[in-house]
Amino acid sequence: MNTIIAALAAVPRIVVRGIVALSALCAIAALAVAIDPTWIESVLGASPDGGSGEAEWALVLGLAAASLTLAVMALAAIRSRRSVAIAR
């Protein structure tokens, strides 16, 4: 466990900020697809799921899961950095 904390604490701040930004981008994209799911058919000119909407909701769920995972990773890195700084 201490090695994981030390490894997360060693992640540079710029990388953590990039993870946070990517998490926010995934959340915004998931929200955009949830609000207007038909843009995929408009852009592609085809309906990948035959008009049922399953592909759009799969995309929303995938983007939301990616956003949540990235946010947890960033939070873990930030907390481990603080715990290592307090321990010193």
C-alpha positions as CSV (number, residue, x, y, z in Angstrom):
1,M,0.0,0.0,0.0
2,N,2.8,2.4,0.8
3,T,4.3,1.8,-2.6
4,I,1.1,2.7,-4.3
5,I,0.8,5.9,-2.3
6,A,4.5,6.8,-3.0
7,A,3.9,6.1,-6.7
8,L,0.8,8.3,-6.8
9,A,2.6,11.0,-4.9
10,A,5.3,11.0,-7.6
11,V,2.9,11.8,-10.4
12,P,3.8,15.3,-11.6
13,R,1.2,18.1,-11.0
14,I,0.9,18.8,-14.8
15,V,-0.2,15.1,-15.3
16,V,-2.8,15.4,-12.5
17,R,-4.1,18.6,-14.1
18,G,-4.3,16.8,-17.4
19,I,-6.2,14.0,-15.9
20,V,-8.7,16.4,-14.3
21,A,-9.1,18.2,-17.6
22,L,-9.7,15.0,-19.4
23,S,-12.2,13.9,-16.8
24,A,-14.1,17.2,-17.2
25,L,-14.0,16.9,-21.0
26,C,-15.5,13.4,-20.8
27,A,-18.2,14.6,-18.4
28,I,-19.1,17.5,-20.8
29,A,-19.2,15.1,-23.8
30,A,-21.4,12.7,-21.9
31,L,-23.8,15.6,-21.0
32,A,-23.8,16.8,-24.6
33,V,-24.7,13.4,-25.9
34,A,-27.3,12.9,-23.3
35,I,-28.9,16.3,-24.1
36,D,-28.9,15.8,-27.9
37,P,-28.3,12.1,-28.8
38,T,-29.3,12.6,-32.5
39,W,-26.1,14.5,-33.4
40,I,-24.3,11.3,-34.1
41,E,-26.7,10.4,-36.9
42,S,-26.4,14.0,-38.2
43,V,-22.6,14.0,-38.3
44,L,-22.1,10.4,-39.5
45,G,-25.1,10.4,-41.9
46,A,-25.9,6.9,-40.7
47,S,-27.6,5.3,-37.7
48,P,-25.2,2.8,-36.2
49,D,-28.0,1.3,-34.0
50,G,-30.8,1.4,-36.5
51,G,-32.5,4.3,-34.8
52,S,-33.0,2.7,-31.4
53,G,-30.7,5.0,-29.5
54,E,-28.7,2.2,-27.9
55,A,-25.4,3.4,-29.4
56,E,-26.0,6.9,-28.0
57,W,-26.7,5.7,-24.5
58,A,-23.8,3.3,-24.6
59,L,-21.6,6.3,-25.5
60,V,-23.1,8.3,-22.6
61,L,-22.4,5.5,-20.2
62,G,-18.9,5.0,-21.5
63,L,-18.0,8.7,-21.3
64,A,-19.5,9.0,-17.8
65,A,-17.6,5.9,-16.6
66,A,-14.3,7.3,-18.1
67,S,-15.0,10.7,-16.4
68,L,-15.6,9.1,-13.0
69,T,-12.6,6.8,-13.3
70,L,-10.3,9.7,-14.2
71,A,-11.7,11.9,-11.4
72,V,-11.0,9.1,-8.9
73,M,-7.5,8.7,-10.2
74,A,-6.8,12.4,-9.9
75,L,-8.3,12.5,-6.4
76,A,-6.1,9.6,-5.3
77,A,-3.0,11.3,-6.7
78,I,-3.8,14.6,-4.9
79,R,-4.6,12.9,-1.6
80,S,-1.5,10.7,-1.7
81,R,0.6,13.8,-2.5
82,R,-0.9,15.5,0.6
83,S,-0.4,12.5,2.8
84,V,3.3,12.1,1.8
85,A,3.8,15.8,2.4
86,I,2.2,15.6,5.9
87,A,4.3,12.5,6.8
88,R,7.5,14.4,6.0
